[in-house]
Amino acid sequence: MQQVWTCPGLTLARIHPYSGFASEIIRSYVRKDRRIQPNSPQTAAVRGPYRPSRPFLIALALCGLSGALLLTPASGIATPPITTIAHVARPTTTVLPAPGPLDSAALEREVLTRYRQRPLASLLGRHTRQQGVANRIARAIVKEAQRLQIAPSLLTGVLLTENPQLDADTVSNAGAVGLMQVMHFHAGEFDCGSDDLAQVEANICHGARVFGQYLRRTGDVRRALLRYNGCVASTNTPNCHRYPAKVLRVAHQVRQQILMYPPSRPAVDSAWIATLPTIKVISGD
């Protein structure tokens, strides 16, 4: 069976439907009959990129200029001077307040809290060859000073002034016994565990309690030291009024040695410690 195909611009032809030649003729006709649409990509490729017209660009520029004039404030904007800007640009330096005076008593407590009796034992070891005795004395002083809220360096100053050789068995002409030269009538007066004044811990306990009593009664360290030395009317001991200054001087040296512990501390600390004021107060200089 044959079909009749009519195409614009072509003469009529009778083509067999199964003929390959008929299919080729149809495809050729479709390609020739296509039309390019106005907004198709092919049209844009032919025309090239879109360029606005010159009048449109002029109108757009005038609109932008008008908007800028409307947004501009009526009054001028204040501009800081150059010197002010330069001053702000410079980096600022924070000036810290000058540190106040250091509390040497607090530093002493801190060292003894950290190292316990070892700083005192190291110091007292220079006064005796018996290191075990020096350690017992140091431990007892720290214990009694903490109990009475007295600086350990002050109690050590009293002990070294009374008995610099650390002879626990010594007895003075007035009957004072042991390390802190406690009078025999004080034995057993306090809860010290023993009334043997020749025993290291008992002697330091009694001596510290006697001094603590005098301190509470007088409220003054110098007067308490005078009473401890028996210098009430300046008759028992010649020049006994010098006793407080001597004890405080020794106590100051003891505190310096405590603050220099351990021995590996830098030498610069030694120069600073030498400038510390002399001990004037008991528990909080």
Buried (B, 14 or more C-beta within 10 A) or exposed (E): EEEEBEBEEEEEEEBEEEEEEBEEBEEEBEEEEEEEEEEEEEEEEEEEEEEEEEEEEEEEEEEEEEEEEEEEEEEEEEEEEEEEEEEEEEEEEEEEEEEEEEEBBEBBBEBBEEBEBBBBBBBBBEBBEBEEBBBBBBBBBBBBBEEBEBBBBBBBBBBBBBBEEBEBEBBEEEEBBBBBBBBEEBBEEBEBEBBBBBBBBBBBBBBBBBBBBBBEEBEEBBBBBBBBBBBEEEEEBEEBEEBBEBBBBBBBBBBBBBBBBEEEEEEEEEEEBEEBEEBEEBEEB
